[in-house]
Amino acid sequence: MNAWLGLGSNMQQPVAQLRRALGKLDSVEGIEILKVSSLYRTPPWGDQLQDDFINAVVQIETSLEAIPLLRALQSIESAMGRQRDGRRWGPRLIDIDLLLFGDQQYQSEQLELPHPRMHERAFVLVPLCEIDATVKIPGRGVAGELLRQLECSGIFRVNDQGQN
């Protein structure tokens, strides 16, 4: 199954945290990384009283079903030191979101596919569209068309040293 993941961090050297997460993803049996976007410095969303984030999108091929994949992603987050304190949209050491799982639409207490707000978040759509602007977000539309409707100021590609 083809799936798309969103990665983000704004704590403790975020560029290094994303690279570390990519290494851990690459070592999970049943996950093959196909494409990785550039890294982007993005303003915080929701709670704006925090540092900017570094975000990326990863396209994977997986033999895992959606819930086991979600558990694998959460296991990586935990292994990296993420502590879920219940604060929504707050600072993150690492955040790995399952954005799309093929063209599946799914909803449970654990998981909603596609990610319920990805179509309104430029910090997701900018790196996603860098890889493939023609990706269809079930029930929402084509990623590139959705991105054209969003404000993207404040989002910058970063170089290898994590600078704009």
C-alpha positions, 0 to 999 in steps of 0.5 A: 500500500502506498501511504503518505506521512507528515513529519514535524519537530520544533524542539531540540534541533528539529532538523536532526530530529526529522533525520533521526525519525527518517532513519527509524522509519527506514528500519521498520520491517514492512516500510519502504521509503519511496520519496522524501520532500525537502525540509520546510521551516513553518510557523506554528499552527494553532498555538502560535506561542512556540518556535517554528517547526521543521516539516517534511512529507514522506511517501512510503510503500508498506505491507502494514495495515493502517492501524499497525502502521499507526502503532509503528509510527507512535512507537518511533515517536515514543522511542525518540522521547515524545511525551504526549501531554494532552496539549493540542498543537503544542511543541513537539520533539517529533510528530509523525502523522499518517496523512494518506493510506492509499485512497482509503477513507477510515474513521475510528477513535484511533485514526481518521483517514485521510488526516482530517485537517491536512487539506487546510494546512500549508505546512503539509501541502507544500512538501506533499506537492513538492513530491506530487501535486497530483495526489488525490486527498479522498473527499477533498480534492487534488493536493495542488489545487487545495494548496493554491487556496492556502496562505503560504507566506512564512513557509521556507525550504531549509538547506542542509544546515537547517537555515532558510 
